[in-house]
């Protein structure tokens, strides 16, 4: 089976490497893609984190936590149109989480 996970850059954490192997073994594991996205976000790899959250939602749509994670990435990246789409979905599924995402302020970049 061919891996759909992106190749690991040199110096990547053991956790991210393990999660990449997990999604490579089971590319239909929505939770695995979500966990990889979270780890990549923490590591500062926002573009790849967003792709992982998007993949998770492709496999398992309308998961509030994953939508919120994706919204945080979009907000941090300044992707306003994409964020508005996420907020619209979240508002229908979980208005409280949508309001929390609207109030979220990304950390200042160094």
C-alpha positions, 0 to 999 in steps of 0.5 A: 500500500502506498503512503499518502502521508507526506515525507518526514523532514529531517529533524522531525520529532519522534511523535510526528514520525510515529503519527506519519507511520500510523496514517501511512499504515491506515490512510482512512484513519480520520483520528490519526490524521487529526492527531498528526495535524495537532502535532504539526500545528504545535511544531509550527507546520501550519500548512501541513497541519491544515492539510491533515485536518482537511483529510480527517474531515474528508474521511469523517465530516462534521467532527466539531473538534477537528473543525475547530482545530482547522479553524484555529489553523486558518485563523493563525494563517490569516485565511479569512474566507476559509475560516468563514466556511469553518465558522459557518459549519461550526455554528450549525453543529456547535454554536458555543465552539463557533463563538470560542473560535471567533474569540480566539486570538492567535499568538503573536509571531516572533 
